[in-house]
Amino acid sequence: MLYNLRSPRCLFFGSTLLVASCLTALAQDNDPSLKLHFNFDQNFSAGEVLDVSGNGNNGWQFDSTNWIGVASGVFGTRGAQFTYAGSLTNDPPRVHTFSQYIGVTNVNGFYIMTNATFSFWLKFDTNDDIQMFILSAGYPQMYAFDPNAASNSWTINRNSSSYLSFITYPLGIYHTIVASWPDDTIQPGGFTPILATTNFHMYSITIDCTANQAITYYDGRPYMTNTIDLPWIRVYGTIDLPWLCVGAMGHDGTPQWGDDQYPNVGFFVGQMDDVRIYNRTLSAAEMYGLYYGSPLVSRLKIHPFGAGAFQICWTGQSNTLYQVDYSPSLSLPWVTAGAPVLSSGGSTCFSAGPSGQPIGYYRVRALY
């Protein structure tokens, strides 16, 4: 029996075998609109995070004694770990706990955009910071050294709240909260809030200035729709250098800690993976595909070959690694099912025996 599934998964149920044709995700790394992609799968211990989109928008370390660590990523690969490491006192009488940040000083392809998509996976560690920043590309223009250059810039951060929002800085306006994501923190209220999350989640937003629409997506599904009310958005950073701060607030300071110690607030703490910036508006189907793993393979079939044993087969590309993932329920996280499989091209198979999980959902991802 053949089932065409709208989501990229294949199902065993009891002794009945379902052979499924899984859809291919549309948002792949060969998409020319993908202008920045940090998958954190490379060795970034030397102070550089590679932009695997091919645009050269690499991330850099600007504090010689403090850098991101390695964590488990969302797809069985590696991610980035941001950890509290101390306190900054350069803003008396305030004291700011700091972790790490990534400075992107080349913003090729996403400096100014009329259409955009931002997407990233996060798992927050224990914190009570209601001013935490994830992507910082702007600053209120009334406080900026160059108000015109700072106008229409943007950030993704907590705005005195426990949830994330996409915020813009139009000319003459302090800020505009365009759209938000749900509050998924453990304990958002009270005198001692716990703003950690229990699992990785994917936070995304699509921007269409022409259609005057912004849509946030939570774990691949639409969450909030609102107007953007801007003709375009841009990266500010500072008067001399447009740059993107990943993991802290880059408020009109240079991307280093050696001069004026900016950034100095809003530091992220937790795990981060699969950061993407597109200069177009992805569709709802593409956002769904990003959440379930991108890219996925097509023509996925499952074959029994013994009591409780089976094979998952697909058409692979030569010299490409593929990872099979398993979930007992679509409400639970995906986990890797065995080691990655290297394809030599053509039919590629993954085998599992009775000791595996014969009941549940399976998917296959190409690892780049």
N, C-alpha and C positions, 0 to 999 in steps of 0.2 A: 504494500500500500504506500502511495506517495503523498506526502503532505507538503504544500508550499507554505512556509511560515513567514510572517511579516517581520519577525525579529530573528537575529542570527543565532539560532540554537536548534539542537536536535534532541529528541526525547526517547528514552527507553521507559517503558511502563510495564512492570511485571514480566511475563514471558512473551508479551506482544512486541514485535520489533517495528518501529516506525522509521522509515527511511525518508529523510528530509532534504529538500533543496534549500540551502541557506543563502539569503541575499548578501550581496557584496556591499560593504559600506562605501559611501561615495567620497567621504572626506579623507583623502590619502595624502601622504607626504609628497607625491608628485603633482599635487594641486598647486599651480603657480600663484594662487591667491594666498597660500600659507606663507607668511612672511617671517614668523618666528616660531620655532618649536624646540623646547627643551624637554627631552625625554629622560635626561639624567642617566642614561645607560653607559655613557663613556666615563673614563677616569677623570674626574674633575678635581682631584686632590691638589693639582698644581695651580689652582686658582682660576680656572677657565671652564665655563659651561658651554659646550658646543651647541650652536644653533643648527640642528639637523635639517632645517628647511632648505639649506643651501644658499641663504641670503647673507651669511656672514654676520648676523646680528648676535654675536656671541656675548655671554655674560661674563663679568670679570669680578675678581676679588679686589677690594680696595683697603682692606685692613690686614696687614701681614700676619697678625697673631690670631685671627678669628675667621673661620671659614666653615661653610656648610659641611655636614657629614653625610655618610651613606645610610640610607634607610631602605626598607622593602617598599617597592612600588606597587601600583594597583594591578599590574598585569603579570605578576610573577617575576618582574625584572627589578631594577634598582630605582630608587627615588632619592630625594634630597631631604636631609634632616636639618632643621633649624632649631637650635638649642639656646636657652638663656645662658649667658656667659658672664654677666656682670652688670654694673650700673654706670650710667653716664651722669656727670654732675656739672656739665657745661651750661646748664640752663637754670641757674639758681633762682628760687629755692627748690625748684623741682628736681627730682631724681628719676631717671628713666632707665628701666631695665632693658638691656639690649641683647639681641641674639646675633644673627648674621643678615646680610643682604647681598643681592646680586645687582651690579650696575651694568646696564646695557647702554653703551655710549654710541653705538651705531644703530640707528632706527630706520634703516633702509626699508622702504615699502610701507611703513605704518606711521610715519611722522604726521601726515595729514590724511584723513580718510573721511569720505562721505558714507561709506558702508564698511562695517567691521564686524568681526566675531572674536570674542575673547573667551577662552576656556581653560580650566585648570582643575586638577584634583587636589584636595586638601584633607588632612586629618589633623585637627588641632590638639596639641598637648594641653595639659592643665595650665590655665591662665585666667586672669580676671580683667584683661585689657579691653576696654570698650572703644579704644581708638586704634585697633590693630589694622595695618595696611597689608594688602597682598600685591597689587600693582599700583604704583604711584607715578603718574605722568603729568601731574598738574598741581596747582596751588591757587588759592583765592587771589584773583588778579589785583584786588585792592591792596594786598600785602606784597605783591611781587615787585621785584626790581624793575621789570618791564611789563606793565599791565597789559599792553596790547599783545605781546608775545605769549602771555599766560592765558589769555582769553580762549575759551573753548577747549581748555585742557580737561583732564579727567583723572579719576582714581577709582579703585575698587577697595573699599575699606569698611570698617565698622564706624559709624558716625554716632558716637555716644550711645551705642546700643550693643546688643549681643549678636546681631545678625549683620551680614554683609550687604552693602549697597553699591550700585554704580552711581557715581557722583560726577557732575560736570561743573565747570567754573565759567559761566558766560560773562561777557563784558558787562560791568556795572552791577552784577549780582554776586553776592558772597558765594553761594553754591546752590546747586539744584540736585535733589535726590531723585534720580530718574526712575530707578526700579531696584528692587531688593530680592533677596533669597530668603527662604524660610529660616526660622530660628531652630537650629538642630543641636544647640549646645545642651550639655547635661543638666545644668542648673542655672538658667539665665538670670533669675532675680535674687533678691535677698541681700543681706549685708556682705556675704562672702560668695559671690557668684562663681560658678565653675563653668567657664566658657570653652571647655574641651568638647570634642565630639568622639563618639565611640568607634566610628568607622570612617574610611575614606568616602568622600562624596565629590561628585563633579559639579562645579559651578560654572555656568556659561551665560553669555549674553550676546544677542545679535543686535546690531545697530543698522538702521536704514534711515539716513537723514532725508533722502529724497521722499520716502513714504511717511516720514515723521513718526517712526515707530521703533521702540526698543522692547525686546522680549528676553526675560531671564529664564534660564532652564536649570532645573535641579535634577541631577541624575538622569539627564537626557530628555526630560519631559518639561513642557512649558509651565512656568509658575506665575509670572506677572508680566503684563503688557502695559506700556505707557508711551506717551509721546517723548521724543528726544528734544524737540524744539530748538535745534541747532542746524545750520547748513552743513557743518562738518565738525570733526573733533581733531585735536592735535596733541602731540607730546610737547610739554614745556621743559621741565627740569630746572633750568636756570637761564639767566639772560645770555650767557656765553655759550651754553651747550645744551641742546635738547637731549635728554637722556631718560631712560625708564628705570625706576627703582623697583626691584622685585623683593618683597619681604620687609619693607619698612617705608616710612614717609620721607620722600625726597623733596623737602620744602625749600625750594629756591637756594639750594646749596650744591657745591660740586660733589661728584661721586667719590669722595675719599674722606677719611677720618683724620688726615694729617693737618688740615688747615682750620676749618671752622666746625669740624666734627658733625657735619650733616651727612647722612640722616642721623637723627638722634632720638626719634620717638616712633611708636607704632610698629615695633618689631614683631614679625610673625614668629610663632613657636609651634613646631609640629612637623609633619611630613608633607612634602609637595611633590607632584609628579605631573607630567604631560601638559606643560604650559604651552598654549597655542594662541597665536594672533593671526587672523586672516584679514585681508583688506576687502572682503565681501561679506554679504549676509548669508550665512548658511541656512538651509531649509530645515524644517522640523525633522524630516527624515534623516538628514545628515547629522543633526545633533543627537538623535537617537542612536545612530551608528557609532558616533564617537564614544558614547557611554558604554556600549556593548563591545567595544574594542575595534580599533581601526588600524589597518584594514583587515577585513575578514575574507575568507576564501569562499568561492562559490562551488556548486556541484558537490556538496558534502554528503556522503553516504555512509551508512552504518551496516556492517555485514556480520552476521553470526558465524562462528566457525567452531563451535563446541559448546559443551554445557556451561552456560554462564559466561563464556568468552566472546569477544567481539572485536571487530576492527572498525576504525573510523578512517575513511579514505577520501582524498580530494585531489584535484589537479594542481600540482605545485610548480613553482618556478625554480629553475636550476640555481643551485648554491644559495638557497634561501632557507632560513630557519623558521619553523612553525611551532607554535605552542598550542597544545590542546588544554582547554580549561573545563572545569566541572563545577556544577552547583546542584545540590539536592533539591533546591527550590529557588524560584526566581526572586524570592524575597530575601535570600541569603547571598553573601558575597561569592564571587567566582574564585576558585582556587586552581592552581596548576595541577594537571593530571600527568605526572611524569616529566621527564626532561624534554627540552625542545627537540624537534625532529628536523634534520637537515635533508632537504629535498634535492635530488639530482635532476629534477624536471619530470613532468608526466605524473603518473599515478603515485601518490604518496600516502602512506598508511601509518596509523598509530594503533597498537594492539593493547588490550587489557584483558585480564583474566578474572576468574571468580572472586579474587581478593580485592578487586577494584570496586567501583560503585556502579552497578548495572542499572540502577534506577535514578533518573535525574536528567539534567540538561547538560549538553556539551556544545562547545564552540571551538573554532580554530582561528588563530591569529597569525599573521605574518610578522616576524620580528625584524625590524630594520636597524 
